[in-house]
Amino acid sequence: MILKRVGPLSVGKIMGGAYAVLGLFIGAIFALLCVLGATFGGRESLPALFGVLAVVIAPIFYGVMGFLVGLIGAALYNVAAGMIGGIELEFENPAPPQP
């Protein structure tokens, strides 16, 4: 089987969702570090505020960027597959269950 075309919008949606989850993890780590830094490092609460906002902003930013990269990447794959050929896929049928 040869994969000749992928749907750019579907790839963009999957990539956007996956990168949004990644952004949530990165935002949570950044928030934790900022809150710890503000707690132990000084009297200002502005770094802690940036850390808490990172939990909201990072997933949105990563999700949008993942969507755009997935969309563009899928479109480029379709162009390259049309000129060069697609990716060859090999599947194996699992053995039917024995009664």
C-alpha positions as CSV (number, residue, x, y, z in Angstrom):
1,M,0.0,0.0,0.0
2,I,1.3,3.5,-0.8
3,L,0.1,6.6,1.1
4,K,-0.4,9.1,-1.7
5,R,-2.3,11.9,0.0
6,V,-3.2,13.0,3.5
7,G,-5.9,15.5,4.5
8,P,-4.1,18.7,5.5
9,L,-7.0,19.9,7.8
10,S,-7.2,16.5,9.6
11,V,-3.4,16.5,10.1
12,G,-3.5,20.1,11.3
13,K,-6.3,19.3,13.9
14,I,-4.4,16.3,15.2
15,M,-1.1,18.2,15.5
16,G,-2.9,21.2,17.0
17,G,-4.4,19.0,19.7
18,A,-1.2,17.1,20.4
19,Y,0.8,20.3,20.7
20,A,-1.8,22.0,22.9
21,V,-1.4,19.1,25.4
22,L,2.3,19.5,25.2
23,G,1.9,23.2,25.8
24,L,-0.2,22.5,28.9
25,F,2.7,20.5,30.3
26,I,5.3,23.1,29.4
27,G,3.1,25.9,30.8
28,A,2.6,24.0,34.1
29,I,6.3,23.4,34.5
30,F,7.0,27.1,33.7
31,A,4.3,28.2,36.2
32,L,5.7,25.9,38.9
33,L,9.2,27.3,38.4
34,C,8.0,30.9,38.4
35,V,6.0,30.5,41.5
36,L,8.9,28.8,43.3
37,G,11.2,31.5,42.1
38,A,8.9,34.2,43.3
39,T,8.4,32.4,46.7
40,F,12.1,31.9,47.5
41,G,13.8,34.5,45.4
42,G,12.2,37.8,46.1
43,R,9.2,40.0,47.1
44,E,7.8,40.6,43.7
45,S,4.7,38.7,42.6
46,L,5.0,39.6,38.9
47,P,7.1,36.5,37.9
48,A,4.4,34.3,39.6
49,L,1.7,36.0,37.6
50,F,3.6,35.3,34.4
51,G,3.9,31.7,35.4
52,V,0.2,31.3,36.1
53,L,-0.6,33.0,32.7
54,A,1.8,30.5,31.0
55,V,-0.7,27.7,31.9
56,V,-3.2,29.5,29.7
57,I,-1.0,31.0,27.0
58,A,1.3,28.1,26.3
59,P,-1.4,25.6,25.3
60,I,-3.0,28.2,23.0
61,F,0.3,29.2,21.4
62,Y,1.5,25.6,21.0
63,G,-1.9,24.5,19.7
64,V,-2.0,27.2,17.0
65,M,1.6,26.6,16.0
66,G,1.0,22.8,15.9
67,F,-2.1,23.3,13.7
68,L,-0.2,25.5,11.2
69,V,2.8,23.3,11.0
70,G,0.6,20.2,10.5
71,L,-1.4,21.9,7.9
72,I,1.7,23.2,6.0
73,G,3.5,19.9,6.4
74,A,0.6,17.8,5.1
75,A,0.3,20.1,2.1
76,L,4.0,19.8,1.4
77,Y,3.8,16.0,1.7
78,N,0.9,15.9,-0.8
79,V,3.0,17.9,-3.3
80,A,6.1,15.8,-2.8
81,A,4.1,12.5,-3.0
82,G,2.6,13.7,-6.2
83,M,6.0,14.3,-7.7
84,I,8.1,11.6,-6.2
85,G,5.6,9.0,-4.9
86,G,4.1,8.3,-1.6
87,I,5.3,6.5,1.5
88,E,5.1,2.7,1.2
89,L,3.2,1.1,4.0
90,E,3.1,-2.5,4.8
91,F,0.3,-3.9,7.0
92,E,0.0,-7.4,8.5
93,N,-3.3,-9.0,9.1
94,P,-3.5,-10.4,12.6
95,A,-4.3,-14.1,12.9
96,P,-8.0,-14.8,13.5
97,P,-8.7,-15.9,17.1
98,Q,-8.8,-19.6,17.5
99,P,-12.1,-21.0,19.0
